[in-house]
Amino acid sequence: MTSDMHGILPKSSLQRLLDVLSVRGYRIVGPMVRDGSVVWDTVRSVSDLPIGWRDQQEPGRYRLEQTDSQEVFGVVHGAQSLKQFVFAPREPLLQIERRKEGFTARPTLPQSEKVAIIGARACDLAGLTIQDRIFLNDAYRDPYYASRREGLFVIAVNCTRALSTCFCVSMETGPRARSGFDLALTEVDNQLLIEAGSEAGRDLLSNLSLSTSSEQLSVEAATRIEACAQSQVRRLDHSRLPQALYEVHEHPRWDEVAGRCLACTNCTMVCPTCFCHTVEETPDLSHQQTTHVRLWDSCFTQEHGYIHGKNIRPTIKDRYRMWLTHKLASWIDQFGTSGCVGCGRCITWCPVGIDLTEELPALLSPGIQSSTAKRQADGNSRRVEG
Amino acid sequence: MSKLEAPRKRPRLAVFKFASCDGCQLSILNLEDDLLALGQALDIVYFPEASSAMNPGPYDIALVEGSITTDEDAHRILTVRQQAKVLITIGACATTGGIQALRNWADIEAFKQAVYPRPDYIQSLSTSTPISEHVHVDFELWGCPIEKGQLLRVITDLVGGVQPRVPADSVCLECKRQGHVCVLVAKGLPCLGPVTRTGCGAICPAMGRDCYGCFGPSEGARKGPGLPPNTTSLARHFHDELQLIPVEVLRRFRGINGAVEPFRNESRVWENKR
């Protein structure tokens, strides 16, 4: 653990933490209940946080429920990871103007904003670390991402409750936040155990005049986090990756899952690590100027697989295979880590509940050929009816 | 499509109406400030919805709203085509037959008898068909109504000599970019977003409503084994998990774009299950 400072903040004093951040010029962002889930939004007071709410997640299904508790961080997460704060869904890159001779292109770097995010989970931090590796790589450092990243202050929350869709333990990313945070909180009944994970976090903690953390509370917090880890039943066995997935390129299971996959892009949108993007122009009618804009894209779109004169991934099967193989296998070759952090968002937010922790073992085990062939035949007969 | 390159003068624009509600034409008028820019970039010579000055062709760009539902219109669209260098359909009616294509599954004579005191006055075809079934269409704009920004973009591209394109991805892509909560996953609503073409700006999910497919199938009306849109999987999910009965599944797909092939085929599957 990199932190060297702990403290206890009574939950009734959480507002003090928010106030100190405000005074330091941060816009505070936290989970807020909206439309049956939580989304990141600007938090002005503790009462904006989803106190007493809990989320239940399963493949293709998300529900919030209200409890009698005063839990502040009872909702584990919504569809949004930290991705949007650094890799913006819509990022203007250049303002291009026609001149008498040629044109000018002016970079439109985002205004640097100090944003403090409260409520990030260990899986979110792992996702952010992977995105950092992609966007802040020395040779190809992305100034837009870097500008947003610089202003970020991350307050993590250690998980003490696992969702049925969580598998961070098997991906070794959670449920405890190990690194990549400025502050980390563990909610234990009426108290918040705080630890600092960065210089900025230490500095802030020293200004909060907290009571010293007790051994008893630390042990209780650790016990609850461990219990959360133990309660996770879902797992992804990645021990044979990447090679094993490369070897099943022609497995019939790909056809089976393609029969269910909608190619709707939701899994890639909610994935904390997916970084595909496209760029588009927005010219004015007189063709004097245009904004060159970067947008979130997905390997499930038609154009993603389009190269000159040909679409190399026309079918849903091609696209799902591309996504899963990259996420779980070739990502390791490319970045030295899996592209999956075990947050389970792609399972929950897939409209038809496709579950990669079910697909991977099916793809890696040879014994399912007959049942797959049967399901395929069923699928085909349905199509013929149309 | 490059026929408009380097025009000597402002391209001449005409707007024609067939069987439709005029909503797409109103989207043009709703361009507001951009309408002035449009009027400067183009010479709007025929647009009865907006002006009584109706000048004869030929036209550089013809925007066609509405579907073909009468013999007369089936002939008129031929003359429009002859006068237009570039013909663009605007909206669901012109592009797929529209909501009035529901008649394709019904008995038009029975409708006439039920609605009109003198049904013999009504001269109407038994089907509503898209413009592309009658003449060559250079570009199709989807939506009920069209999204005015898309229209402006296509005209901008044409005026600039650029091949126009509008995205054909699913509504979900834009919905997630905008940060809306998925109404299908979080509320169990039978949202057609996953199989519907983007372009609207995900306005229904943004309001907590399920998409009803007014922009037509994602990736257009392309068809083939294993290609999107996977209506089969979504329909099965509506039925098996969201507990829609077959006729409700049928109605999801047989709506504003019910006549376009991927949606038409899916509704037929569920008709057979009734």
Chai-1 contact restraints between the chains, C-beta under 6 A:
chainA,res_idxA,chainB,res_idxB,connection_type,confidence,min_distance_angstrom,max_distance_angstrom,comment,restraint_id
A,D35,B,V181,contact,1.0,0.0,6.0,A-B,restraint_1
A,D35,B,G208,contact,1.0,0.0,6.0,A-B,restraint_2
A,G36,B,A186,contact,1.0,0.0,6.0,A-B,restraint_3
A,G36,B,K187,contact,1.0,0.0,6.0,A-B,restraint_4
A,S37,B,V181,contact,1.0,0.0,6.0,A-B,restraint_5
A,S37,B,A186,contact,1.0,0.0,6.0,A-B,restraint_6
A,Y62,B,V185,contact,1.0,0.0,6.0,A-B,restraint_7
A,Y62,B,A186,contact,1.0,0.0,6.0,A-B,restraint_8
A,P89,B,R177,contact,1.0,0.0,6.0,A-B,restraint_9
A,R260,B,S233,contact,1.0,0.0,6.0,A-B,restraint_10
A,L262,B,P194,contact,1.0,0.0,6.0,A-B,restraint_11
A,L262,B,N230,contact,1.0,0.0,6.0,A-B,restraint_12
A,L262,B,S233,contact,1.0,0.0,6.0,A-B,restraint_13
A,L262,B,L234,contact,1.0,0.0,6.0,A-B,restraint_14
A,A263,B,P228,contact,1.0,0.0,6.0,A-B,restraint_15
A,C264,B,S170,contact,1.0,0.0,6.0,A-B,restraint_16
A,C264,B,C172,contact,1.0,0.0,6.0,A-B,restraint_17
A,C264,B,P194,contact,1.0,0.0,6.0,A-B,restraint_18
A,T265,B,C172,contact,1.0,0.0,6.0,A-B,restraint_19
A,T265,B,L173,contact,1.0,0.0,6.0,A-B,restraint_20
A,N266,B,C172,contact,1.0,0.0,6.0,A-B,restraint_21
A,M269,B,K176,contact,1.0,0.0,6.0,A-B,restraint_22
A,P283,B,T156,contact,1.0,0.0,6.0,A-B,restraint_23
A,L285,B,A37,contact,1.0,0.0,6.0,A-B,restraint_24
A,L285,B,A41,contact,1.0,0.0,6.0,A-B,restraint_25
A,L285,B,T156,contact,1.0,0.0,6.0,A-B,restraint_26
A,H287,B,G160,contact,1.0,0.0,6.0,A-B,restraint_27
A,W296,B,R177,contact,1.0,0.0,6.0,A-B,restraint_28
A,T301,B,D169,contact,1.0,0.0,6.0,A-B,restraint_29
A,Q302,B,E219,contact,1.0,0.0,6.0,A-B,restraint_30
A,T315,B,G226,contact,1.0,0.0,6.0,A-B,restraint_31
A,T315,B,L227,contact,1.0,0.0,6.0,A-B,restraint_32
A,I316,B,G226,contact,1.0,0.0,6.0,A-B,restraint_33
A,K317,B,G226,contact,1.0,0.0,6.0,A-B,restraint_34
A,W349,B,C182,contact,1.0,0.0,6.0,A-B,restraint_35
A,W349,B,V185,contact,1.0,0.0,6.0,A-B,restraint_36
A,P351,B,L184,contact,1.0,0.0,6.0,A-B,restraint_37
A,P351,B,P194,contact,1.0,0.0,6.0,A-B,restraint_38
A,V352,B,S233,contact,1.0,0.0,6.0,A-B,restraint_39
A,V352,B,H237,contact,1.0,0.0,6.0,A-B,restraint_40
A,R382,B,T232,contact,1.0,0.0,6.0,A-B,restraint_41
A,E385,B,V269,contact,1.0,0.0,6.0,A-B,restraint_42
A,G386,B,N265,contact,1.0,0.0,6.0,A-B,restraint_43
A,G386,B,V269,contact,1.0,0.0,6.0,A-B,restraint_44
